């Protein structure tokens, strides 16, 4: 679920971001929980090249 971003990233675009709502906690913990990490961003970028 990319929550509306698909119109910007297209069918083949990669997505790194929140996939739901309702989680709470420290920001670093939430980023890890949702996979919003530098490694994941790099992985998605490589996959689209």
N, C-alpha and C positions, 0 to 999 in steps of 0.2 A: 504494500500500500504506500504510494508515494504522495498521497494527499494533495493532488492538484498539480504537482510538479511535472507530470508526464507531458503536459503541453509545451513545456520549455525544454525538457531533456529528450523528447522524442521516444520512439519505440526502442531504439538501441542505446539510449543514454544510460549511464550508471547513476545510481541514487545512493547517497549516504545521508541518513537523517533519521528522525524519529518515525517510528512505525506504529505509534499508538499514544494514547494519553492516559493520565492517571498515576503515573509513576512519580514518586517524590524522593528526594535525597540530595546528597551533595552533587554538584555539577560533574566533577570527574567520575563519580560512580555512575551517574546517568549516562554520560557519554559512552562509557564502557558497556553499559547495559544495552544501549541501542546501537552499538558498533560504530560510533562516531569517533573514529581514531585516525591519526595520520596514516597508519598502515592500511586501513580500509579505504581511505580516499585514494591512496596510491594504487591499491589493487583495482579499484573501479576505473581509475584513469588508464592504467595499463590495459584493462579489458576492452576499453573503447578505442584504443589505438590500432 
